[in-house]
Amino acid sequence: EHLGVPNEPPVDIQFQPSGYLFLASPQDADGLETAVKVQREEGVQVTLLSPTQLKEKFPWIDTEDVAVASYGTWGLITAHPHPSMSLGVLSCTGEVRGTGPVVRTHQTRPRPPRLMWRVSPQVYMQDSLEYQPVTCAIVVNAAGAWAGALLEAAGLPKALLQPPLPIQPRKRYIFSWHCHDGPGLSCPFLVDTSGAYCRREGIAGNYLGGMSPPEEEEPDPSDLSVDHDYFQEQIWPRLARRIPAFSSLRPGSSWAGYYDHNSFDRNGVVGPHPRLENLLVAAGFSGHGLQHGLAAGRAVAELVLKGRYETLDLSRLGWGRLVRGEPLVE
């Protein structure tokens, strides 16, 4: 389809309409059931499955140590990479390496007045030795894994950056493999009780997956090299135990990428900075960014245009919890 964008050709978005399947061990069952209750209250179509029901629906799964599972229907999150371009938005690409002069202002609302500061970014353009100062009313830091480092590198007084934005890059591996006798078309995005995950990739017996390591075993994020032993020693045994057909497979390609990891509570930071009056942040989603992207984008747009949330009040995701030292745990 043309997705409602005029004068644009059809877009292949590689859509996989197979849903999400989360498996919970006995010690995690209550947490999963509580999450499903909240989701249902918000209108999400999600089903709780007992081990017997799970086996009936997905006979290729070994249900040992599974107390309950949740199966959510698919949802179309995004469909076009740059729809704003078709609506007349002008865009240029550069690298923010600092800020211009920090300007003091007096915020008159709410009373009593507070001393605040405003920033303007300095943008370095590709193949240029010069930078272009950008005069703007509002700056949005949506730099993902580099959102925290970007603020630190901006050259601002440290007193203005307290509390610091606790977002850092974490390297994650994705592996692909082929299994002729695998789950096939019925394979959803499966998250195992062990933390390993996988999903079908296309219709030719190909799959991909990975697993986040424990904190003490985080790989060096300074490059995007892949540790192939991690698949052989950590991921494959877990997935083969859950899906016996994966005991025999042919490894394929692999790659690495970055999570914008919020070390404070693994949830996104959305909203205005407490000391920099014209700075908004939307980062730190710790692997949930694609799912949260449309809601976060709309919320930031409302802050830019209206100065307040209108559709969803995302104040709980704001800087306040960082200032108070109160993690917002999922």
N, C-alpha and C positions, 0 to 999 in steps of 0.2 A: 504494500500500500504506500501511498504518498504521505501518510501520517499528518495530513492537514497542512503541510508546508507547501506553499505555492511554488510552481516552477522547479520543483526538485524531483530527481529521479527516485525510483524505489530504492530502499535501503535494506540490505541484508544484515539484520542485527544478531544473527546466530542465536536465536531464541530457543531455549530448551524448556518445554512446558511440562516438566516432570515433578515439580514441587520440592519441598524440603522435608527430610525425614531425620528427626533427632532421636537417638536412643539414650535411655537413662538407666543407670545401674540402680540397685535398691537404695543406696545412700543419696542418690541424686533425684529420685523419683518425685519427692515432695516439691522440690524446686521447679521441676518441669511442669508438674500439674498446676502449680501456682501461676507460672508464666502463661500457660494455655488459658487459664481462667481470665487473666487480664486481657489476653488477645481476643477471646470470645466477646468480652464486654465491649471491646472496641470494634466489633463487627468482622473480625478476621475469621475466615473459614479454615478452621484447624480441627483435626480429629485426634483423640487419644486412643491408642491401640494397646491392648494387652498383649503379652507374648504370643498367645494363641492367635489373636486377630492379626498380629504382625506376620506370623508365619503363613497364615492363609493368604494374605494380600501379597507378600513378597516371599515365596517359598524358597528362594535362593539364599535367605538370611539364616545364619545360625543364631538362635535367640538365647543362647546360654548367657547368663548374668544380666539379661535385659529385664527390667521390672516393668517399664512402660515406654511407649514411644509416642511422639507427636508427629503428625503428618499434615503439612500445610499445603494448600493449593498454590499454584504458581501465581505470580503477579507480574505484569509488564511494568518495569521500572523506567526504562529509558529507551528511546527509539531513534533518536537522531543526534549526531555528535555536536552539531552547531546550529540549532534552529534559530538562535538569535541573529545569526548572520543574514538569514532570509528575511528578517524583520527590520533590517536597516541598522543594526548595531555595528559600529566600527571597532576593529580590534587590532592591536599591535602587540608583538611579542618581544619582551626584553627581560633583563635580569635585574631584580631589585637588590642593590648592594648596600643601601644605607638610606638615611633620611636627610631631609633638608633641615633648616633651623627649627628647633622645638619652640613653638610659640605659646606663651602663657595666655590663658583666657580666664574669665570669671564666669562660672556657670551660675545663672541666677535662679534656675529651677532644678530641683526643689530648693527651697530656702532652709537654712541660711546659705548664701553664695559659697561655692567651693572653688578653690584654685585648681584649674585644669590645664592641660597642655594639648596642642595640636601638632600633628606631624604631616610631612609631605615626603613621598618617596623619591629617591634618585634611581632612575632606570637606565641601565646600560643596554644599548642596542647591539644586536649581533654584528660582528665585523666592524666595530667602531671602538675607538679609544676614548671616546667622550661619553658623558652621561647626559641624560635629559631630565632636568627636574620637572616633576609633574605637579602642577597646581590642581588641587581637588578638594572638594568639601569632605569626602569620606574615603577612607582606605579600608579595604577588606583583605585581611590576611587569611587566605584559603590555600596556603602553600603545603598542605598535607604534612608529610613526614618532616619537612623542613620549616614548618611554621614557627617552632620554638627557636631554632637556630637563626631564622630570619630576624626575629625580634632582637636577639642577642647581638647580632652583627649590625644592627641599625645604628650603633653609635650613640644610643640614648643613655642618659644618666641611669645608673643601676637602680637608684631609688624609685625611678618611674616604672621599673619592670618587676616590681614586687607585688604579689608573688610571681615568680617566673612561670612561663607557660611550659608545663611539663610534658612536652611532645617531642619525640625523638624517632628516628628511623629504626625499624626492626626488619632484618632481612628474613624473607620467607621463600621457601622453595616450592615449586610446583613440578610434579612429575607426570608424565603420560605413559600409558602402556596399552598393549593390545591383548585381549583375552577372547578367544573364539567362542568359548562356552560360558561367557560371563552373563550377568543379569539381563543384558539386552535392553530393549526399549522401555521396560518397566522400571529401570534404575533411576531413582530420584537423586537429588543431592543428599547424600547420606553422611551424617555426623555420628561416629561411633562413640561408645562409652569411653573409649581410650583417648579420644580427641582426634584420632585420624579421620580423614574425610575423603570422599571420592564422589564422582558423578560421571554419567555417560557423556561422551564427546562424539556427537554425530550418531550415525546408524550402522557403522561398520565394525563394531566390536572394539572401539577405542574408548579409553577412560582416562581421567586425570584426577589427581588428588594431592594431598599433602598432610602436614600436621605441624602445629606450633610447638616448639620445644619448651621445656620448663625454663624459668627465669635464669637459673644457674648455668644453662647450656646454650644461651643465646649465641648465634654465630656472629662473627665480626661483620658489621655493616659497611665497612669501608670500601667494599667492592661487591659485585654481583656474581661472583663465582659460585658454583653449585657443588655441594658435598654429596656425591652420588652414593656414598656408603650410607647416608642417612635414609635413603629409600630402602636399601637392601636390609639394613639392620633394625630400623625403627618402624617404618611405615608399612612395608610389605607384610611382615609377620602379623601385625595387628589387623590389616584388612583381610588377609588370607584366613585368619581365625574367624572373622565375622562373615566373610563370603568365601566358602570353600572353593568355589570355582577359580578364585584368584591364586590358588596354590600353584597354578601353572599359567604363567603369563610371559609376555615378551616386552621388556622395558623399551621405551621409546625416547622421546626428547625430554628435556627439562630446562627450566629457567628459574631465575630468582627475581624478586621485586621487593618493594618496601611497603610495610604497614606504617601509617602515621600513629604510632603507639603513644597513648596517654598513660604515662607511668603512675599517675595519681589514682585513677579509678577506671581506666579503659573505656571511658565514654567521651563523646565529643564535647568540645568547648565552643559554645555558640553565643554570640552577643557582644555588647560593647565592653571595651577595656575599662577598668575602674579608674585609671588616671589619665589615659590618652583619649581625649574627648571624641576625636573623629576616627578612632580605630575600632573596627569590628573584626571578630575572629569567627571562623567556622573550620575547625580542624580537630584532629585527635580522635577520630572515630574508631581507631583500633580494629580495622577490618570490617566495620559495618558501614563504611562510607557510601557504597553504592545503594544500599538499602535505605539509608537515611538522607541521601542526597537531595531528593526532590523536596522533602519537608524542610530540611535545613536551608536549602536555597530559597524557598518561598519565605521562610522566616526572616532571613537576612534581607531579602528584597523589601519586606514590609518595614524593617528597621530603617532601611535606606530611604524609602519613600514616605513613610508615615511617622517614623520615630518611635514605633511601638509594635508589639505583636498584635495581630488581629485574628488570624486563623487558628494558630496553635500558640499557646503561651509556653515558650521554651526557657523561661527564667531559671528553671532548675538546672539547665545545662550551662548556665552562665558562669562568670568569674566568681560570683559570690561564694560558691562552695570551695573554691581554691583559697579565697581569703579566709574563710572560716575554718579551713582544714577539715571539711566534712565530705568524704568521698560519696559519690552517687553510684552505688553498686547495682549492677543489673540484676 
